Amino acid sequence: MIKNDLFLRALKGESVERPPVWMMRQAGRYLPEFRALRDKYDFFTRCRMPEIAAEITVQPIRIVKPDAAILFSDILVIPQAMGIDVEMRENIGPWVPNPIRSAKDVEQVIVPNIEETLGYVMDAIKVTKEMLNDEVPLIGFAGSPWTILCYAVEGKGSKSFDTAKGFCFSQPEAAHALLQKITDTTILYLKEKVKAGVNAVQIFDSWGGMLSPVDYQTFSWYYINQIVEALSEVTPVIVFGKGCWFALGEMAQSKASALGVDWTCSAKNARLFTGNKITLQGNFDPSRLMSPIPTIKKMVHEMIDEFGKDQYIVNLGHGILPHIPVDHAKAFIEAVKEYGQ
């Protein structure tokens, strides 16, 4: 039995004494302990070494003490497993040397054997679970098919992903074939994560907000919902679509256990759009962690008041930024734990 099960209870919609709290990208670059490991091993090496991935996952549990751990990994391990070469380049970020640009390229993409290609992730989960010793739940994750397509087609990060969008609009058959392969792989991958021991999964649709509401339904939500349908049978599923406030109403009709909200959507609107019938997660502006600590604590309490303590998971509206002082991250977590005292 997990000792601190606040997060899992909130996902079930149960009444809680206070909302649970964790931070997207909490296992990462704002922590000096993480940076020490980063200086020793390159990015994907850290992902592929189970003991290192587990250590990075558990660091924030020791240091800032959130109510859930999220496995250190990356959304781009999926395209790598599918035969798409992905590198992490200094000062550039994700880099795909041979981006997908045609139906012929899509044909070369495989739906892999998860054990053979991503077994190291399952090994990392098992080591992490031992280290956590049932103190808090462990979250597994994957990128949305649309977000993975963005990197696979664009070849790198982008402010608008015009090349990826152009591929979808000019070659829709090829785009849908690629999206389905990513979806099928993601379902297999997340199911293996659940078998390995994660207690919930989150789908990150980082670039969903690049699409119009109509195109979002066609090229993103249609595929995310397949994952939700398949995984909801075995574990709670959180869907986080950055900039996708316009889809919250439809998302709330799905079998997702919770929906992430970014900082551009107010608590009032998020509750309104979802009919106040699903657990919401978010939505503190990550840059606001640069505010003075008393301001952070005041704003966190106001945010909880706005969302309500039940059917709510406190989080940031996107990943924690690398330059945030650790004391400020701790203050964010502590503010939630002090709520109502």
N, C-alpha and C positions, 0 to 999 in steps of 0.2 A: 504493500500500500504506500502511495506517495504521501509524505508527511504534510507538505504544503500543497493542497489540492485546490486552492482558490481559483486558479486559472481554469482548471477543468470544470469546476462548478459554475463559473461564469459562462463558459461555453455551452453548458446545459441550460442556461437561463435561470439557474437557482438563485435565491436571495442570499447575499453574502454580507458579512460584517463591514467589508470595504472592498472596492474593486481590486483585482490583481493588476500587476504592472510588470512590463518588460519593455525593452527597446529594440527596435529593428537595428541590425548591425551592432548589437551590444558586444558581440565577440569580435573585437577588431581594433582598428588603428588608433582610437583615442586613448588606449591603454598602453602605458610604457612596457608592461609585460608582454603584450602582443608585439610591439615594435622590436623588442629584443629577439623574438623568434623570426620576425620578418627579415631581420638583418642576416639571419643564418640560412634561411630556406626561401626559394622563390615561391610565387603564389600557388601554382598548381601542385608543387611538391608538398606544401603545407596541407593542401586538400587531400593529397593521396597518402599521407602518412598518418595512419589511424591514431597513434599516440599523440602526435602533434595537434591534429584536428580536435581530438578530445580535450587536450590541455587548453587550447584556445577557447573551446566551448565553455569550459568550466571556469575560466579566469573571471568573467564578470559575476558569476555566482558567488565567488569568494570575495570579490572586491566591492562591487556596487550592490549586490544582493537583491536582484529582481526575483519575481515569483515564478519565472519559467526560464529555461535555457533554450537557445536555438542553435542547432548543430552548425559548426563552422564548415562551410562548403561554398559552392558557387552555383548559380543557375546555369552556367555554361559548361558544367560537366556533362550535361545531357547532349548538347550538340557534339561534343567531343566523342561521346560514346556512339553517336550515330554516324561517325566517320567524317565529321566536319572538323577540320583543323582549327583550333582556337588557341591563340597565345594571349598572354597578359604583358603588354609592353609598358615600360617605364614612361611616365608622363603622357601616355596615350590611353591606357586602359585596354579593354578587350580588342583584339585584332584578329580578323579572319583573313589569312593570306589569299584564299581562293573562294570568294563569296559565291553564294548560289544566285544565278542570274537567268536560268533557263529550265525548261521542262527536263532536258537531258541531265542537268545538274541535280535536279530533284530525284531523278531515277537512281542516282548513285548513292543517295542517302538511305541508310538502313534503319530498321527497327531492331536494336541490338539485343543480345542476350545480356540481361542486367547483371547476373552473377559474374559473368566473364569481364564485362566492361566497367561496372560500377561497384564491384564487390568491396572495394576499399572503403566506400561510403558506409556500407553495412557494418564493416569491421569497426569503423570509427564510432558508429552508434553504440555498438556493444561495449567498447572501451569507455565511452562517455557515460553510459548507464551505470557501469561499475563505479566510476568516479563520483557520479552524482549521488549514488547510494540512496535513491528514492527520496532525496530531499525536496526536489522540485520536478515538475514535468519537463520532458524534452520535446521540442518542436522540430519537425523535419520540414523541408520546403522545396519548391520548384518554381521556375519561372513559368509564366503563362505561355502557351504556344505562340501567341502573337509577339510577345516580347522576345522569345528565342528567335523567331523568324526575323525580327528587326535586325538583330546582330548578324545572323547567318547571311542575310541578303545585303544589308548595308556594308558589312565588313568591319564596322567599328561603331563606336558611340556616335550620336548625332543629336542636334537640337530639334530636328524635325523628321528624321527618317524618311525623307522624300524618295530615296531610291527604293526602300522597302515598300513604301506605299505604292509607288509606281509599278513595281513588280506585281503587287496584288491586283491593281486595277487594269494593267495591260495584259497580264497572264493569269487570270483568276483560276483556271484549272490547275496550273502548276502550283500556285500559291495554296490552294485548298488541299492539294495532294501533300505538300510539305507540312502544312498545319496539322493534317490528320496523322502523319507519321510522328510528328513531335508529340501530339496528344496521346497516341498509343504508347509511345515510349515513356511519357511522363506518368501515365496510369500504372504501367508495370513497375516503374522506378519507385513511385510513392507507396505502392502496395508492399514492395520489398522493404522499404523503410519502416513501415508499420510492423511487419513481421520481425524486423530486427530490434524493435523496441520503442520507436517514437510514440508519443502520447497524443499528438495532434499534428496536422500539416497545414502549411500556409502556401497559397499560390500568389506569387508576386506578379502583377500585371503592371510593370514599371512604365511601359510606354502605351498603355491603353488610351490615355488621354490625348494621344496624337491623332486619334481617329474621330471622325464625326459620330454622333449617336447612331446613325443608320449603319455606317461601316463598322462600328464597334460590335454591333449585334452579329454581323456577318463574319468578320475576320477575327474576333476575339471571344466574345461571350459564348458563342455557339460551341467553341472548343473548351473553354474553361468549364462550362456546365457539364460537358461529358466527363471531365475529371472529377468534378464535385459529385456527380451521380455515382460514379464508380467507387470513389473513396469514402463517401458518407456512410456506406454500408459497414466500414471497418474502423473509422476514426472520425473525430471532429475535423471539419475543414474550415479554414479561414480564407476568405478571398480579399486581397488588397489590390485595388485598381487605382493607381495614382492619377488624379485628374478625371476620374470616372464617376463623379457625383451623379451625372445624368442617368447612370445605369443602376443606381442603388435600389430603385423600386423593383426592377426586374430581378436583380440579384437576391432581394429579400424573399422572392417567391421560390427560390431554389432550395436545395437541401443543405446549403452551407450552414454551419453553426454560428459563424460570425462574419462581419464585413469590416474591413479596414477603411478608415476615412482619412484623407489628408487634411492639412491645415487650411486649405482654401474653402472647405465646406464646414459651416457652423454645426454645432451639436443640434441646435433646433431644427435646421434643415435636414440633417442626417436622420433624425428621428421622424420627421415629417415624411420624407421620401420613402422610408422603410416601414411606415405604418406602426412604428414603435413596437415591432414584434420580433426583432432579432437582436442578438448581442452585437454591439458596435465596438470597434477598437480604434484608438487614436487619441488625439490628432494634434498634439503639441508641435508647433513649428520647431524643427531641429535647431534653427538659428537662435531661437529664444533661450536655448541653454547657455547662451553667452550673457544673458541678463544677470544682474546681481542675484545671489542666492535667495534673499528674502522675496525678490520679485518672482523668481521661479516658483517658490513654494506657494505664494499667493495665487499665481496664475493656475497652478495645478489644482488647487482647491476649488477655484472658480470653474475650471474645466469639468471637474467631477460633479459639481453642483449642476452644471448645465446638462451633462449627459445623464446624471442620476447614478447612484452607486450600483444598481442592479443592471443586468444585461449590458455590462460595460467592462472593457479591458483597457486600462490606461497604457498608452504607448505614444510614440512620436508620430508625426504625420508622414515621415519617411525615415531613412536611416540616420543614425547619429553621425555628426560631422567629425572629421579626424582631429580638428583643433580644439574640441570641447574639453575644458578642464575636468579632470576626473571628479573633483569635489562637486562640480555642477551636475554631473551625471548622478552622483550619489544623492545630491539634494533633490533631484527629480524623483528618484525612487523613494527617498525618505518622506517626501511630502505626501505621497500616496499612503504610506504606512501610518503616517500621523493623522490621516483624514478621520474626522469624527471623534478623535480622542479628546 
